[in-house]
Amino acid sequence: MARYVPNRPGLEEVARGPIAQDLVNRHTEHLAAAAGDGFVASYQQGKSRYRGIVYPDTWSAIGRNRRDNTLIRVLG
């Protein structure tokens, strides 16, 4: 019986590749738009994968996020 041995360099290449970056960019932009005004999307190439975050950029967005948990609600 053969054991599964993951191809780590191959998996990291896929996680860093242009297809993964496009998916992360689209999903992050969608979440930022759903959160409303004052929320922005940011992207970063990490050590092993491409990452995206959404955060409140204005004082009113920070207040709305604290009061209404806007980012939690947007995530589902």
Order of alpha helices (4+ residues) and beta strands (2+ residues): alpha-alpha-beta-beta-alpha-alpha
